[in-house]
Amino acid sequence: MASDLETKAKEAFIDDHFELALDLYSQAIELKLKNAELYADRAQANIKLNNLPEAVADANKAIELDPSFSKAYLRKATACVKLEEYQTAKGALEIGAALAPGESRFSELIKECEERIAEEAGDLPKHTLEEVMTNVVPAKEVEPDKDLPDPVTVAPLPKPTHRHEFYQKPEEVVVTIFAKGIPCDCVSVDYGEQILSVAINVPGKDAYCFQPRLFGKIIPDKCKYDVLSTKIEIRLAKAEPIQWASLEFSREVAVPQRVDVSSVTANQRPVYPSSKPKRVDWDKLEAEVKKEEKDEKLDGDAALNKFFRDIYQDADEDTRRAMQKSFVESNGTVLSTNWKEVGAKKVEGSPPDGMEVKKWEY
């Protein structure tokens, strides 16, 4: 079944029915999840449809499944060149060239990437990559069939299951995906020069995928993320201290202004822009998230620790001193909030029934 879908997808691609090819490749992948060839071919369909972040994600998956698959590196580089991510493209091309020494496309594109990188640094005059891209000889494909492939039922794309928001500081952008109780090993986050790719795959639930082309360039090595109890927080290090007008790239947005980092004091609040036309009360949203975390129901030791933490957080100075002194002097068996009683004497240990305190000699 998967091979039939793959054949029909190739036929649709050759006949320039790229959307149909994309859907057919997606169905084939559902049946053969660990086939690098299918991901690389779907990446090519995404490139034709200008779904460039998705193309990079598919190429990365193909590389993950088969690190020696040179075509996957070519697909990744092609998408990155169109995204103007020349450093990332060059890195992929160099690996692909090592895997396929006789393939001239790699060396040609590496040369073009180097010129573009130098051009960005101001060393060369600007020119385009269209000539070399159009002169690239395509890989061997299946001969086209004059007839269209048989109609195939196309599964609809899943709706996003988690909402996301972002805010920014002069040096970073913080993206928050609101997803409760997601295990760390079910979250995958990848970074490119101007790409963010987030995948959440929890067994038994619909997969979540968020792959925007970002408004500005980032420094992948300095980016990081944390999986918390109610959300996934991703910190993107800006390559330049500019003000992002939105999270995602748009050619219609004006060139952003550079932010003077030295003029921003530590007491100033970060700016909370939004790409939505309606106004969002970010302070209210932040308060709701904190309240949601505070009201989260826990069990066992986690609930007990949260209870004592809340007491300590809201207590006055004497109460905090009492809690610290009683806990330390009793070896963790007593926790008192009465400073008048605790401050006047040493707090002796009070073990649970059936147990006794034992002093260790050092």
N, C-alpha and C positions, 0 to 999 in steps of 0.2 A: 504493500500500500504506500509506504513512504517513498519507494523508488518510483512508483507511478506518479506521485505528486511532484517529485523532483524533476522527472522528465517533462511533465506538463509545464512546470515553472520555467525550465530552460527554454521551452518552445515559446512560451508567452514573452519571455525576456527578449528573445531574438526578434519577435514580431513587434517589439516596442510597447507591449502591454505590461508596463512596469508595475502598476498597482496590482494587477492580477498575479504577476510573478511573485510579488512580495507576499501576498496572502497565501499562495500555494507553498512557498518556502516556509512560511510560519507554521502551516499545518503539518508539513513534513518534519519540521523540527520538534513539534509536539510528540511525534511518534519516534523520533530518533534524537534524543536530547544531547547526545554526546558525539555528534557528527560535525567535525570542524569544517568539512567541505560545504555543508548546508549553511552554516553561519557566514562563511566567506561569500557565498553566492548571494545570500540575503543582504549582506553589506553592499554588494555591487548594485542590487536593486534599490536600496536606500540611497545610494549615491546618485543614481539616475533620477530619483524623486526629490533630490536635494534634502533628504532627511539625514543630514551629516552627523549630528551627535549619535543617532541610532546606528549609522554605519560604523562609526568608531567603536561603539559598544559591541556590535556583532563581530567586528574584526578582533577586538580584544578577547572575546569569548572563544573564537576560533584558535587564537594563539594560545589561550589557556588550555584548550583541549589537545592541541598539537603544536608545541613550540617550534617544530621543525618545518611547519607548513609555510613556505615562502610566499604563497599567494595571499595569505592573510595579512602579512606585513605590507604587501603592495596595496591591498584594499585600505588598510589603516592609513597609510601614507597619502593615498589619493584623497581620502576624506579630509585629512588634516591640512593638506595643501589648500583645498577649497575653503577651509576654515581659517586659512592664513596662520596656521600653527606650524611654522616651518621647522622649528627645533624638534618638535615631536615627530614630524614627518621624516626628518633626516635620520633620527634615531631608529625608526622602524625600517627605513630603507637600508641602512647600514647592516642591520641584522639580516634582512632579506637577501641582500647582496652576498653576504657570507654563506647563506644557505643555498643560493643559486648563482654561482660565480659566472656562468655563461649568459645570464640574462642581462641584456643591455639596458632595459628599462630602469633598473635600479640605479646604475651609474649616471644615466641621463638626468633622472629626477634628483639625485643627490647633488649634482652640479647646479641645477636650478634652485634647489633649496638653499645651497650655500650662497648663491648670488642674492637671493631674496633676503637672507639673514644679514648679509653685508649691506644690502640696500636699506634695511631697517636701521642699521647702525650709521647710515649716511655716507657709506663708502662708494656706492654705485648708483648710476641713474636708474630710474624706475622703468621696468618693462614687465610684460605679462608672461604667464606660463601657458597661455592657450596653445602656442605653436607646438611646444614639446608635448603637451597633453594630447593634442590632436594627432601628432605623428607617432604616438605610442602604438605599437602593434598589439591588438587585443589577444588575450590567451585563446587557445583553441576552444571553440564552443561547439555545441551540437548543431548539426545542419538544420536550418529552419524548415518548418512544415507550413505549406500554404494554408492549410486549414487551421482555424482557431482550435484551441484545446476544448475538450468537452466541458460543459458547465460544471462548476464545482461549488458546493455550498461553502461560503466564506464565513468563518466564525467572527462575530463582532469583537472589536478591541475592548478589553475590560475597562470600566470606568475607574478613575483614581479613587483609591480607598482611603487615602490620607491627605489632609490639607497641609499646605506649607506656607510659610511667611518668611520674610527676611528683614534685617536691619543692617546698618553699616556704620563703621567708624572710619577715620581717615586711612587706617592701615589694613583693615579687614572687613569682610562681609560675613555676617552670621546667618546661616539658613537653618530654619527650624522646621522639621517634619513632625507633625503631631501623630505619633503612633504609640499606643499603650502596650506595655508588656511584651516588647519584641526581643527575643533572645539575640545576644551579640553575634552569634555565629550565623544568624539568618540575615545579617545586614552586610551589604557589600558597597563600598564607596570608592570610586576611581576619579582621578583628576587629570585633566589635560591643561594645555596653556590657556584655553578658553572654554573648557568643557567640564561639566560636573555630571557624573553618572552615579545614580543611587538605585540600588536594587534591594528589595525586601522579599525574601522567599521563605514563608512560614509554611511547613507541611500542613496540608488540609485547607489552606486559605488561598485566595487569589493573589497572584504575584503583583507587586507594586514596582513600577519603574519610573524614574524621574531623570531625564537626560537633557537638560537645557544647554544651549550655547549661551555662555555668560556674556553680560554686558561688556565687561573688560577682562583683561588678561590677569592670570593669577600665577603664584609660585607654587607648583604642585608639592615640592618637598617640604614646604612650610605649612601646608594645609593639614587639618586634622578633624576628627569627629569623635563624638561621645554618644553612646547609646544609653539613655536614661530611662527611668521607669515610665514616663509619659510621653517622651519625645526623643528624636534624634537631632542632635545639635552639630552642625557642620560649620567649621571656621575656615574661610577662604582667605588666604593672604594675598592682598592686592599686589600686582607687579608695579603699579604706579599709584600714588596717593590722589586719585581722582574721585570725583563724586559720581557714583553710578545713578543714572536716572531710573533704572529698573534692574531687575535681576537678570532678565534675559536680553539677548542682543536684538537690536532692531535697527535697520538702516535708516528709518525715519527719524530716529532720535538724534538731536543735535550733539555736536562734539562736547563732551563734559569738560568742566573746569577743574583745574588742578587744585587740590586742597593744600593749604599751607599748614603742615603738621605742627610746626613750631608755635603757631598761633592758637592751637587748640589746647586748652587747659584740662587738667585731670578732672576738674569739677563739672565740666560741661557734659551734658547728656548726649549720647549718640543720636544721630539723625535717623528717623524712621521713614524712609520714602516708600512709596507703593506704586506698582505699575497699574493698579486698578483705577478706574475713573472716579470711584466713590472714595470718600474720606474714611480712613480707618483710625480708630482711637487705639493707638499702640499701647499707651499706658494702661488702659482698661484691659486690653488683651493680655498684657504681661501680668496684671493683677489676677486675672482669671486663671492663668496657668499656675501661678504660685498657690492660689486657693485650691486648685484641683490637686496639686501635689500635697498640700497640707491635709486635705480631706481624704486622701487616698487610704483605703483600709488595708492594714497589714496584719500579719498573724505572727504568733510566737515571739521570739526574741526581737525581731524587727519592730513589732508593735510596742514592746516594752521599752526598747531603746528610744523610739520616737517619742514616747510619752515622757521619759525623763529629759530628753533633749528639749522638748517644748517647754517643760517646767523651767529648765536652766535658762533658756533663751529669754523668757518673759520675766525672770526673777530680778530682784534688786541685788546690789553688790554684797550685802551681808548674807543673803540666801545663797548666792553662788559660792561665797567663801565657805559657808557651812557645808554645802554639798561636796566641795572639793576636799576639805579637811576630813570629813567623816568617811568618805569613800577611800581615801588614801590610807589613813591611820587604821582602819578596820580591815584592810586587805580586801576591799570590795564587798564586805558583808553588811555594811551599814551605810545608808544614805539619808542624812538628816538635813532639814532646811532651817533648823533653829540655831542661829549663831550664838545666842546668849548661852545656850546649854553646851554647844559643841566647842565654843571658843574658850571656855573656862577650864577644860580638862582634856586629857587624851581620850580618844574614842577607842574603846576596846572592841575586838571582833565579836560578832554575834552570828555564829554559823547556824544553818538550818537544823531542825530536829534530827537527831540520830547521827550528827557529825560533830567534829571538834576542830578547833583551831590548833594548828601545829606550827611552831616556830622553827625555822630552819637556821642552822648554824653555817656561817660562811667562812 
